[in-house]
Amino acid sequence: MSSIMDKKLVNFHVTLKRLRQESGHTQKQIAEKMGLTYQSYQAYESGISLPTLNNFLKLCEIFDVTPDELLDF
């Protein structure tokens, strides 16, 4: 199971970018909605870092998706 989760986390940034683009928002707009700096949000989409659980849940709310959808399960 952990190898499946590892693969999903590796590709998290791809799903995140796709959802943002589909929503028509910029990285800066999403960062502002989350109370983050642009650079912090950009690191999520670049695959440099992963969000905290709290920020992960905020992303689910912003994009109106379930955690499974955000992880592309």
ABEGO torsion letter per residue (X at the ends): XAAAAAAAAAAAAAAAAAAAAAAGBBAAAAAAAAGBBAAAAAAAAAGABBBBAAAAAAAAAAAGBBAAAAAGX
